[in-house]
Amino acid sequence: MSPETDSRSSQSLAVVGGGLSGISAALRLARSGRFRVTLFEKAPHLGGLCAPVTIAGTAVDRFYHVVLPTDRATIAFLDELGMGGAIDWRISKAGFYGRGRLVPFASAFDFLTFPFLSLWSKFRLGWGILRTAHASPPGGSEQPAAREWLVRRFGRKVTENFWDPLMRSKLGEAAGRTPASFMDATIKRLFGAREKSGGRERMGGLLGGYAPVLEAAEKALRGAGVEMKLGTDVRSIRPAADGLVLDSAAGPRTFDRVLLTVPMTEALKIAAADAADPAREQSRRIEYLGVVCVLAVLRRSLSPYYLINLLDPDLPFTGVVESTNVLGTKPFQGRCLVYLPKYVTADDDLNRRTDAEVAERFLGGLRRIFPDLAESDVVDVRTHREPCAQPLPSFGPPPVESGFRGLLPGVFWTGTAFIRDSTANVDAVLRTASAAAEEILKS
């Protein structure tokens, strides 16, 4: 059935959430011809975590994003939008900072001369990564905690001096209560960045960031007949005799199906169901990590590294991401973009600090690494926050065991809470959204 099929023979469907998950699912469902799709997004624009901001007169990504060679869903999505040529592939470099030293970690020679591990520890690290890259995930209800698994596979010294700092960068204070499957997926994704690049990390930057991608996506959605409701907050969904009544800032409307792509905490508030329902209680166990990220626009580069991993736990952020070492500086008038992120739990002190206080603290930490960073080098600085950046990986069976079917008949949901055997990233989000759309089409 084509999108031109008589709309009287198709069902109405609402997609709630205009991030990449909602965009890709809405586009697929609309193009199937089976549904008249309406997309609701509470922000005045599409994008979610990939939405751009304007800083120093230039549109940039609010948070840092790259494409890896193994991100097949992302590459296919960009091709579908006619944006495949927007990926600029480059060999990237990583570094480590610890004990007052900044050292490279991008080649075999860097690995052999890495000063924070003994020769034996380097052997354990290399052998462990190879084993992990080719082994099955440590899934199941009896899987160990991530740190216990790392010690078994890499040894205590390697875990303390190498993996512990990386776990802090990914999970913040929640690192100690994370299952092994998360670190297994993290290592596999990092290993994938070295595919077909002679052992060097190969990453793709989007020319112009996600802003032109989102423009192309909005054009494709409208071309497929999707009705756009931007700046429209969805308050609730309730069953009715003739379908599902969706109440939003634009008033109530009835739909045959609804797909929720917002974080599970928000989805549970929207899709009101029996508070005593065991499935509802199971879904409420999902805990999200937030992210606090300072974006600094600089007149000069800090280092040749895309990512600097931090071995010093006293720094206020958990990594230094100089994204223009992958994106290039030309789109940003020769300036450099540096992201200073920290993943936080709900009770983290940073949540109580103002944006200005966070920026001052983070820039102070950056000057500990780069003492020659002058105030005149900083063109502009912004603090960005996202309270539900990624779900905290959990032990045991999936918190949502009903697939993509929600707690109300006719309601479906998807999002980062449904990602399995992977870290939360754009590619995993797109794959999960595609699976949810497929289940709706089969229902």
C-alpha positions as CSV (number, residue, x, y, z in Angstrom):
1,M,0.0,0.0,0.0
2,S,1.5,3.4,-1.0
3,P,1.3,6.7,0.9
4,E,-1.2,7.9,-1.7
5,T,-3.7,5.3,-0.6
6,D,-7.2,6.7,0.2
7,S,-6.8,8.1,3.7
8,R,-10.3,6.8,4.6
9,S,-9.0,3.2,4.5
10,S,-6.1,3.9,6.8
11,Q,-5.9,4.2,10.6
12,S,-4.9,7.2,12.6
13,L,-1.7,7.0,14.6
14,A,0.0,9.5,16.9
15,V,3.7,9.4,17.6
16,V,4.7,11.2,20.8
17,G,8.2,12.5,20.8
18,G,10.2,14.2,18.0
19,G,13.7,12.9,18.6
20,L,15.3,10.6,16.1
21,S,13.3,7.6,17.5
22,G,10.0,9.4,16.8
23,I,11.1,10.8,13.5
24,S,12.3,7.5,12.1
25,A,9.3,5.5,13.3
26,A,6.8,8.2,12.1
27,L,8.4,8.2,8.7
28,R,8.3,4.4,8.3
29,L,4.7,4.1,9.5
30,A,3.5,7.0,7.3
31,R,5.2,5.6,4.2
32,S,3.6,2.2,4.8
33,G,0.3,3.7,3.7
34,R,-1.5,2.0,6.6
35,F,-1.6,5.0,8.9
36,R,-2.4,8.7,8.9
37,V,0.4,9.8,11.2
38,T,0.5,12.9,13.5
39,L,3.8,13.7,15.3
40,F,3.7,15.5,18.6
41,E,6.8,17.2,20.1
42,K,6.7,19.5,23.1
43,A,9.7,21.5,22.0
44,P,9.2,24.0,19.2
45,H,11.6,21.9,17.0
46,L,12.5,18.3,16.2
47,G,15.7,16.6,17.4
48,G,15.6,15.7,21.1
49,L,19.2,15.0,22.2
50,C,20.3,15.7,18.7
51,A,18.7,19.2,18.5
52,P,21.2,22.0,17.6
53,V,21.8,25.3,19.5
54,T,23.3,28.5,18.3
55,I,26.5,29.6,20.1
56,A,28.9,32.3,19.0
57,G,26.7,32.9,15.9
58,T,27.0,29.3,14.7
59,A,24.5,26.4,14.8
60,V,26.2,23.4,16.6
61,D,25.0,20.2,18.2
62,R,23.9,20.6,21.8
63,F,25.7,17.4,22.7
64,Y,28.5,15.6,20.9
65,H,27.8,13.0,18.3
66,V,29.8,10.8,15.9
67,V,29.1,8.0,13.5
68,L,31.1,4.7,13.6
69,P,31.7,2.4,10.6
70,T,29.5,-0.2,12.3
71,D,26.5,2.2,12.7
72,R,24.6,0.7,9.8
73,A,21.1,1.9,10.9
74,T,22.4,5.5,11.1
75,I,24.1,5.3,7.7
76,A,20.9,3.8,6.2
77,F,18.8,6.5,7.8
78,L,21.0,9.3,6.4
79,D,20.9,7.7,3.0
80,E,17.1,7.5,3.2
81,L,17.1,11.3,3.8
82,G,19.5,11.9,1.0
83,M,22.2,12.9,3.5
84,G,24.6,10.0,3.0
85,G,27.2,12.4,1.6
86,A,27.1,14.5,4.8
87,I,29.4,12.0,6.6
88,D,33.0,13.1,6.7
89,W,35.1,10.0,7.7
90,R,38.4,10.7,9.5
91,I,40.9,8.8,11.5
92,S,40.5,10.1,15.0
93,K,42.9,10.0,18.0
94,A,42.3,9.4,21.7
95,G,44.4,10.4,24.7
96,F,44.6,9.8,28.4
97,Y,45.2,12.3,31.2
98,G,46.5,11.2,34.6
99,R,49.2,12.1,37.1
100,G,49.5,15.5,35.5
101,R,50.4,13.9,32.1
102,L,48.5,13.9,28.8
103,V,49.5,11.0,26.6
104,P,48.3,9.6,23.3
105,F,46.4,6.3,23.0
106,A,45.8,6.0,19.2
107,S,48.4,3.5,17.8
108,A,50.2,0.3,18.6
109,F,53.2,2.4,19.6
110,D,51.1,4.5,22.0
111,F,49.7,1.3,23.5
112,L,53.2,-0.1,24.1
113,T,54.5,3.1,25.7
114,F,51.3,3.8,27.7
115,P,52.8,4.9,31.1
116,F,49.8,4.0,33.3
117,L,50.0,0.3,32.8
118,S,52.8,-2.3,33.2
119,L,53.9,-4.5,30.3
120,W,51.9,-7.4,31.7
121,S,48.8,-5.2,32.3
122,K,49.0,-4.1,28.6
123,F,49.1,-7.7,27.5
124,R,46.1,-8.4,29.7
125,L,44.2,-5.4,28.3
126,G,44.9,-6.3,24.7
127,W,44.1,-9.9,25.1
128,G,40.9,-9.1,27.0
129,I,39.7,-6.7,24.4
130,L,40.2,-9.3,21.6
131,R,38.3,-12.0,23.7
132,T,35.5,-9.6,24.3
133,A,35.2,-8.5,20.7
134,H,34.6,-12.1,19.6
135,A,32.7,-13.5,22.5
136,S,28.9,-13.6,23.3
137,P,27.5,-11.0,25.6
138,P,27.4,-12.0,29.3
139,G,23.6,-11.7,29.5
140,G,21.1,-13.5,31.5
141,S,19.7,-13.0,35.0
142,E,22.9,-14.4,36.7
143,Q,25.4,-12.1,35.0
144,P,27.9,-10.4,37.3
145,A,28.4,-6.8,38.0
146,A,30.4,-4.9,35.5
147,R,33.4,-4.4,37.7
148,E,33.5,-8.0,38.8
149,W,33.4,-9.1,35.2
150,L,36.2,-6.7,34.3
151,V,38.4,-8.0,37.0
152,R,37.9,-11.5,35.9
153,R,38.6,-10.7,32.3
154,F,41.4,-8.1,32.6
155,G,42.7,-8.4,36.1
156,R,42.5,-6.0,39.1
157,K,45.3,-3.6,38.0
158,V,43.9,-3.1,34.5
159,T,40.5,-2.5,35.9
160,E,41.7,0.0,38.5
161,N,44.0,1.9,36.2
162,F,42.0,1.7,32.9
163,W,38.4,0.6,33.1
164,D,37.3,2.3,36.3
165,P,37.9,5.8,34.9
166,L,36.0,4.9,31.7
167,M,33.1,3.5,33.7
168,R,32.9,6.7,35.6
169,S,32.8,8.7,32.4
170,K,29.9,6.6,31.1
171,L,27.9,6.1,34.3
172,G,29.0,8.6,36.9
173,E,28.3,7.5,40.4
174,A,26.1,4.7,39.1
175,A,29.1,2.7,37.8
176,G,29.1,0.4,40.8
177,R,25.6,-0.9,40.2
178,T,25.8,-1.8,36.5
179,P,25.7,-5.2,34.9
180,A,28.6,-6.7,32.9
181,S,26.6,-6.6,29.6
182,F,26.9,-2.8,29.5
183,M,30.7,-2.8,29.5
184,D,30.7,-5.7,27.1
185,A,28.6,-3.6,24.7
186,T,30.8,-0.6,25.3
187,I,34.0,-2.5,24.4
188,K,32.4,-3.9,21.3
189,R,31.3,-0.5,20.1
190,L,34.8,1.0,20.7
191,F,36.4,-1.9,18.8
192,G,34.0,-1.3,15.9
193,A,35.5,2.2,15.4
194,R,38.7,0.5,14.3
195,E,37.2,-1.6,11.6
196,K,38.9,-1.3,8.2
197,S,41.2,1.5,9.4
198,G,44.4,-0.3,10.1
199,G,43.7,-0.5,13.8
200,R,43.2,3.2,14.1
201,E,39.9,4.7,15.2
202,R,37.8,5.8,12.3
203,M,34.9,8.1,13.0
204,G,32.4,10.1,10.9
205,G,31.3,13.6,11.6
206,L,28.2,15.1,10.1
207,L,28.9,18.2,8.0
208,G,27.0,20.9,9.8
209,G,26.0,18.6,12.6
210,Y,22.5,17.3,13.0
211,A,20.8,20.6,12.0
212,P,20.7,19.8,8.2
213,V,19.7,16.2,8.9
214,L,16.7,17.4,11.0
215,E,15.8,19.8,8.2
216,A,15.8,17.0,5.7
217,A,13.8,14.8,8.1
218,E,11.1,17.4,8.6
219,K,10.8,17.8,4.8
220,A,10.6,14.0,4.4
221,L,7.9,13.7,7.1
222,R,5.8,16.4,5.5
223,G,6.3,14.8,2.1
224,A,5.0,11.5,3.6
225,G,1.9,13.3,4.8
226,V,2.8,13.4,8.5
227,E,1.0,16.1,10.4
228,M,3.4,18.0,12.6
229,K,2.4,19.3,16.1
230,L,5.6,21.0,17.3
231,G,5.5,22.9,20.6
232,T,2.6,20.7,21.7
233,D,2.9,18.9,25.0
234,V,1.0,15.6,25.3
235,R,-0.7,15.3,28.8
236,S,-2.5,12.0,28.8
237,I,-3.9,9.1,26.8
238,R,-7.1,7.3,27.8
239,P,-9.2,4.6,26.1
240,A,-12.6,5.5,24.7
241,A,-15.2,3.6,22.8
242,D,-13.9,4.8,19.4
243,G,-10.2,4.6,20.1
244,L,-7.6,6.4,22.2
245,V,-8.2,10.0,23.3
246,L,-4.9,11.9,23.4
247,D,-5.1,15.1,25.3
248,S,-2.5,17.8,24.4
249,A,-1.9,21.5,24.5
250,A,-3.8,21.6,21.2
251,G,-6.9,19.9,22.8
252,P,-8.2,16.3,22.7
253,R,-8.0,14.1,19.6
254,T,-8.9,10.5,19.0
255,F,-6.5,8.0,17.4
256,D,-6.6,4.3,16.6
257,R,-2.9,3.8,17.8
258,V,-0.3,5.7,19.7
259,L,3.4,5.2,19.8
260,L,5.3,6.8,22.7
261,T,9.0,7.5,22.1
262,V,9.6,9.6,25.2
263,P,11.5,8.4,28.3
264,M,9.7,5.8,30.2
265,T,9.1,8.1,33.2
266,E,7.2,10.5,31.0
267,A,5.5,7.7,29.1
268,L,4.1,6.3,32.3
269,K,2.6,9.6,33.2
270,I,1.0,10.1,29.8
271,A,-0.4,6.5,29.5
272,A,-2.4,6.5,32.7
273,A,-3.0,2.9,33.7
274,D,-3.9,0.9,36.8
275,A,-1.3,2.0,39.4
276,A,-1.3,-1.5,40.9
277,D,-0.6,-3.2,37.5
278,P,2.6,-5.3,37.9
279,A,3.8,-4.3,34.4
280,R,3.5,-0.6,35.5
281,E,5.5,-1.3,38.6
282,Q,8.1,-3.2,36.6
283,S,8.4,-0.3,34.1
284,R,8.8,2.2,37.0
285,R,12.0,0.4,38.0
286,I,13.8,2.0,35.1
287,E,16.3,4.6,36.4
288,Y,17.6,7.3,34.1
289,L,21.0,9.0,34.2
290,G,21.0,12.7,33.4
291,V,23.9,14.5,31.7
292,V,25.4,17.9,32.5
293,C,27.5,19.1,29.6
294,V,29.5,22.3,29.2
295,L,30.1,23.4,25.6
296,A,33.0,25.8,25.1
297,V,33.8,27.6,21.8
298,L,37.6,28.2,21.7
299,R,39.8,30.3,19.4
300,R,42.4,27.5,19.3
301,S,42.7,23.8,19.6
302,L,43.6,22.2,22.9
303,S,45.1,18.9,21.6
304,P,45.0,16.6,18.6
305,Y,42.6,14.2,20.4
306,Y,38.9,13.8,19.8
307,L,38.5,12.2,23.2
308,I,40.7,12.6,26.3
309,N,39.9,9.9,28.9
310,L,40.5,11.1,32.5
311,L,42.3,8.9,35.1
312,D,42.0,11.7,37.7
313,P,38.7,11.2,39.6
314,D,39.0,14.7,41.2
315,L,38.2,16.5,37.9
316,P,34.6,17.8,37.8
317,F,33.8,16.3,34.4
318,T,34.5,12.8,33.1
319,G,36.0,13.5,29.7
320,V,37.2,16.1,27.2
321,V,35.6,15.8,23.8
322,E,37.2,18.2,21.2
323,S,34.6,17.4,18.5
324,T,36.3,19.6,15.8
325,N,39.1,17.1,15.7
326,V,36.6,14.9,13.8
327,L,34.2,17.6,12.4
328,G,36.9,20.0,11.3
329,T,36.9,23.7,12.2
330,K,35.8,25.1,8.8
331,P,32.0,24.9,9.6
332,F,32.6,26.8,12.8
333,Q,34.6,29.8,11.4
334,G,37.9,28.2,12.4
335,R,36.9,27.9,16.0
336,C,37.1,24.7,18.1
337,L,34.2,23.0,20.0
338,V,35.0,21.3,23.3
339,Y,32.4,19.4,25.2
340,L,32.9,18.6,28.9
341,P,30.3,16.0,30.0
342,K,29.3,14.4,33.2
343,Y,26.6,11.7,33.6
344,V,24.7,12.3,36.9
345,T,22.2,10.5,39.1
346,A,19.1,12.4,40.3
347,D,20.8,13.3,43.6
348,D,24.0,14.6,42.2
349,D,25.1,18.0,43.5
350,L,25.5,19.4,40.0
351,N,21.7,19.3,39.6
352,R,21.5,22.0,42.3
353,R,24.1,24.3,40.7
354,T,23.3,27.1,38.3
355,D,24.5,26.9,34.7
356,A,27.1,29.6,35.4
357,E,28.4,27.8,38.5
358,V,28.8,24.5,36.5
359,A,30.6,26.3,33.7
360,E,33.0,28.0,36.0
361,R,33.8,24.8,37.8
362,F,34.3,22.8,34.6
363,L,36.4,25.5,33.0
364,G,38.5,25.5,36.1
365,G,39.0,21.8,35.7
366,L,39.9,22.2,32.1
367,R,42.7,24.7,33.0
368,R,44.1,22.0,35.4
369,I,44.7,19.9,32.2
370,F,45.7,22.9,30.0
371,P,47.2,25.6,32.3
372,D,47.9,27.8,29.3
373,L,44.2,28.1,28.4
374,A,43.7,31.9,28.7
375,E,40.4,33.7,29.2
376,S,40.8,35.3,25.8
377,D,40.8,31.8,24.2
378,V,37.2,31.2,25.3
379,V,34.8,32.8,22.8
380,D,31.6,31.5,24.5
381,V,30.5,28.8,26.9
382,R,27.1,27.2,27.6
383,T,25.8,24.6,30.0
384,H,23.3,22.1,28.7
385,R,21.4,19.5,30.7
386,E,19.2,16.5,30.0
387,P,17.6,14.7,32.9
388,C,16.9,11.5,31.0
389,A,20.0,11.1,28.9
390,Q,20.2,7.3,29.1
391,P,18.6,4.5,31.2
392,L,20.8,2.9,33.8
393,P,21.5,-0.7,32.7
394,S,19.8,-3.2,34.9
395,F,20.3,-6.8,36.1
396,G,18.0,-9.6,35.4
397,P,15.2,-9.7,32.8
398,P,14.3,-6.6,30.8
399,P,12.3,-4.1,32.9
400,V,9.8,-4.1,30.0
401,E,8.9,-7.6,29.1
402,S,5.8,-6.9,27.0
403,G,7.9,-5.9,23.9
404,F,6.8,-2.6,22.4
405,R,3.2,-2.9,23.5
406,G,2.2,-0.4,26.2
407,L,0.0,-0.8,29.2
408,L,-3.1,0.3,27.3
409,P,-4.6,-1.5,24.3
410,G,-3.5,0.2,21.1
411,V,-0.6,2.0,22.8
412,F,3.0,1.1,21.9
413,W,6.3,2.5,23.2
414,T,9.9,2.6,22.3
415,G,13.1,4.5,23.2
416,T,16.4,4.0,25.0
417,A,14.8,1.8,27.7
418,F,14.3,-0.9,25.0
419,I,17.9,-1.0,23.8
420,R,19.4,-4.5,24.3
421,D,23.0,-5.6,24.2
422,S,24.2,-2.1,23.3
423,T,25.0,1.3,24.8
424,A,22.6,4.1,24.4
425,N,23.6,5.7,21.1
426,V,21.9,7.1,17.9
427,D,22.4,3.8,16.0
428,A,20.8,1.7,18.8
429,V,17.9,4.2,19.0
430,L,17.2,3.9,15.3
431,R,17.3,0.1,15.4
432,T,14.9,0.0,18.3
433,A,12.5,2.5,16.7
434,S,12.5,0.4,13.5
435,A,11.7,-2.8,15.5
436,A,8.8,-1.0,17.3
437,A,7.4,0.3,13.9
438,E,7.6,-3.3,12.6
439,E,5.6,-4.6,15.5
440,I,2.9,-2.0,14.9
441,L,2.7,-2.9,11.2
442,K,2.3,-6.6,12.1
443,S,-0.4,-5.9,14.7
